[in-house]
Amino acid sequence: MATKPASTKPAAAKSAPQKPAGKSPAGKSPAGKSSAAKKPAAEKPAAPEAAALNEGDSAPAFSLPGAGGETVSLAALKGKKVALYFYPKDDTSGCTKEAIEFNALSDKFAKAKTVVVGMSPDSAKSHDKFRLKYELGLPLAADETKEVLSAYGVWVEKSMYGRKYMGVERSTFLIDEKGRIAKIWRKVKVPGHAEEVLAAAAAL
């Protein structure tokens, strides 16, 4: 019996040697993207430190939107005494009580040639609702950027139940006719505070 002829099928071509995986020239990956490590996200800037204002210092100037579409400006009040009080939030129990107590003494503050101004980080729209709800006549300034709060040193780190956060330290600054700080009350306790400020303003 005749034997089968040897196969004439050509041998399979050897595959070309593959290049080892790695960076391509100029530090780029095969996909063309830079293989450099990504830069870490920029850290958020730290909250501004509280200003070290003292009695006798010039009061930081401000001009802010207020309730009723008005602008509340310290420069516009020059020549008058100003009781500038900072509070955390509209329509909360302590802040409402404080506003009502200052408002109830409006006539007496007027006799002492003193304008009472409230300020918080709330919006002017929030102030409108707050003032309307409690029939408040005193001007309320809206410092949503917290720049003025920081300038007066009342935007501070607080702690509650072990949690730290930034907020308003309830404070009042009595400013004289020349724009200097005559008296400072920090970490204010609301009961009786408005009467204390009135007495200081009358004596100034």
C-alpha positions as CSV (number, residue, x, y, z in Angstrom):
1,M,0.0,0.0,0.0
2,A,1.4,3.4,-1.0
3,T,2.3,5.7,1.8
4,K,0.6,9.2,2.0
5,P,2.8,12.0,0.8
6,A,4.2,14.3,3.5
7,S,2.1,17.4,4.2
8,T,2.9,20.3,2.0
9,K,1.1,22.8,4.4
10,P,3.5,25.5,5.3
11,A,4.5,25.9,8.9
12,A,2.7,28.7,10.8
13,A,4.6,31.9,11.0
14,K,6.0,32.7,14.3
15,S,4.2,35.7,15.9
16,A,6.3,38.8,16.4
17,P,7.6,39.3,19.9
18,Q,5.3,41.6,21.9
19,K,6.7,44.8,23.4
20,P,6.6,44.7,27.2
21,A,3.8,46.7,28.7
22,G,4.9,50.0,30.1
23,K,5.1,53.7,29.5
24,S,5.4,54.9,26.0
25,P,7.9,57.7,25.2
26,A,7.4,61.1,26.8
27,G,5.8,59.5,29.8
28,K,2.5,58.7,28.1
29,S,0.5,55.5,28.3
30,P,-0.3,53.5,25.1
31,A,-3.7,55.2,25.1
32,G,-2.0,58.6,24.9
33,K,-3.0,59.7,28.3
34,S,-0.4,61.0,30.8
35,S,0.5,58.4,33.3
36,A,1.6,61.0,35.8
37,A,-0.2,60.7,39.2
38,K,-3.2,62.9,39.6
39,K,-2.8,65.9,41.8
40,P,-4.8,65.7,45.0
41,A,-7.8,67.9,45.2
42,A,-7.1,71.3,46.6
43,E,-8.0,71.7,50.2
44,K,-10.8,74.0,51.2
45,P,-9.4,77.3,52.7
46,A,-9.6,77.4,56.4
47,A,-12.3,79.6,58.0
48,P,-11.0,83.1,58.7
49,E,-9.8,83.5,62.3
50,A,-11.8,85.7,64.5
51,A,-10.8,89.3,64.5
52,A,-9.3,90.5,67.7
53,L,-11.4,93.7,68.1
54,N,-11.3,95.6,71.4
55,E,-13.1,98.5,72.9
56,G,-11.7,101.7,71.4
57,D,-11.0,100.2,68.0
58,S,-12.6,101.5,64.8
59,A,-15.7,99.5,63.9
60,P,-15.3,97.6,60.6
61,A,-17.3,99.3,57.9
62,F,-20.1,97.4,56.1
63,S,-22.9,98.0,53.6
64,L,-25.3,95.1,53.3
65,P,-28.8,94.3,51.9
66,G,-31.5,94.4,54.5
67,A,-35.1,93.7,55.1
68,G,-37.6,95.7,53.1
69,G,-35.1,96.2,50.2
70,E,-33.0,98.7,52.1
71,T,-29.3,98.9,52.4
72,V,-27.8,98.9,55.9
73,S,-24.6,100.8,56.0
74,L,-22.4,101.9,58.9
75,A,-21.2,104.9,57.0
76,A,-24.8,106.1,56.7
77,L,-25.2,106.0,60.5
78,K,-22.1,108.1,61.2
79,G,-23.0,110.8,63.8
80,K,-25.3,108.4,65.6
81,K,-24.6,105.7,68.2
82,V,-25.2,102.2,66.9
83,A,-26.1,99.0,68.9
84,L,-25.0,96.3,66.4
85,Y,-26.1,92.9,67.6
86,F,-25.2,89.6,65.8
87,Y,-27.5,86.6,66.1
88,P,-27.4,83.1,64.6
89,K,-30.7,82.6,62.8
90,D,-34.1,84.2,62.1
91,D,-37.2,82.9,63.7
92,T,-35.4,80.6,66.3
93,S,-36.4,80.9,69.9
94,G,-33.4,82.8,71.4
95,C,-33.0,85.1,68.3
96,T,-36.7,85.9,68.2
97,K,-36.8,86.8,71.9
98,E,-33.7,89.0,71.5
99,A,-35.2,90.8,68.5
100,I,-38.5,91.4,70.3
101,E,-36.8,92.8,73.4
102,F,-34.7,95.2,71.3
103,N,-37.7,96.2,69.3
104,A,-39.8,96.9,72.5
105,L,-37.2,99.4,73.5
106,S,-37.0,101.2,70.2
107,D,-38.4,104.5,71.6
108,K,-35.9,104.5,74.4
109,F,-33.0,103.8,72.1
110,A,-34.2,106.6,69.9
111,K,-34.1,109.0,72.9
112,A,-30.6,107.8,73.6
113,K,-29.8,108.7,69.9
114,T,-28.9,105.1,69.2
115,V,-29.9,103.0,66.2
116,V,-30.3,99.2,66.8
117,V,-29.2,97.0,63.9
118,G,-29.4,93.2,63.9
119,M,-27.2,91.1,61.6
120,S,-27.1,87.4,60.8
121,P,-26.1,85.2,57.8
122,D,-29.7,84.8,56.7
123,S,-30.9,86.3,53.4
124,A,-32.8,89.6,53.1
125,K,-35.8,87.6,52.1
126,S,-35.6,85.6,55.3
127,H,-35.3,88.9,57.2
128,D,-38.4,90.2,55.5
129,K,-40.5,87.2,56.7
130,F,-39.0,87.4,60.2
131,R,-39.6,91.1,60.6
132,L,-43.2,90.8,59.3
133,K,-44.1,87.8,61.5
134,Y,-43.1,89.6,64.7
135,E,-43.8,93.2,63.6
136,L,-40.2,94.3,64.1
137,G,-39.2,97.8,63.2
138,L,-35.5,97.6,63.6
139,P,-33.2,97.2,60.5
140,L,-31.8,93.7,59.9
141,A,-28.7,93.3,57.7
142,A,-28.0,90.1,55.7
143,D,-24.4,89.0,55.7
144,E,-24.7,85.8,53.6
145,T,-20.9,85.9,52.7
146,K,-20.1,86.2,56.4
147,E,-17.4,88.7,55.6
148,V,-18.7,91.2,58.2
149,L,-19.3,88.5,60.7
150,S,-15.7,87.5,60.3
151,A,-14.4,91.1,60.5
152,Y,-16.1,91.5,63.9
153,G,-14.8,88.1,65.1
154,V,-18.3,86.6,65.7
155,W,-18.1,83.8,63.0
156,V,-16.4,81.2,65.1
157,E,-16.0,77.5,65.5
158,K,-18.6,75.9,67.8
159,S,-19.2,72.5,69.2
160,M,-22.4,70.6,69.9
161,Y,-22.6,66.9,71.0
162,G,-19.0,66.5,70.0
163,R,-19.6,67.9,66.5
164,K,-17.7,71.0,65.4
165,Y,-19.2,73.5,63.1
166,M,-19.0,77.2,62.2
167,G,-21.6,79.6,63.5
168,V,-22.4,83.0,64.9
169,E,-21.4,83.8,68.4
170,R,-24.3,85.9,69.8
171,S,-22.6,89.3,70.4
172,T,-23.3,93.0,70.6
173,F,-21.1,96.0,69.7
174,L,-22.0,99.5,70.9
175,I,-20.4,102.0,68.4
176,D,-20.1,105.6,69.2
177,E,-20.9,108.6,67.0
178,K,-17.3,108.6,65.6
179,G,-17.4,105.0,64.6
180,R,-15.4,103.6,67.5
181,I,-16.3,100.6,69.5
182,A,-17.4,101.8,73.0
183,K,-18.4,98.4,74.4
184,I,-18.5,94.7,73.5
185,W,-20.7,91.9,74.8
186,R,-19.8,88.4,73.7
187,K,-21.5,85.1,74.3
188,V,-24.7,87.0,75.1
189,K,-27.4,85.6,77.3
190,V,-30.7,87.0,75.9
191,P,-32.7,87.8,79.1
192,G,-32.1,91.4,80.1
193,H,-29.5,92.0,77.5
194,A,-31.4,94.7,75.5
195,E,-31.9,96.7,78.7
196,E,-28.2,96.5,79.5
197,V,-27.2,97.7,76.1
198,L,-29.8,100.6,76.4
199,A,-28.3,101.7,79.7
200,A,-24.8,101.7,78.2
201,A,-26.0,103.6,75.2
202,A,-27.7,106.2,77.4
203,A,-24.6,106.7,79.5
204,L,-22.3,107.1,76.4
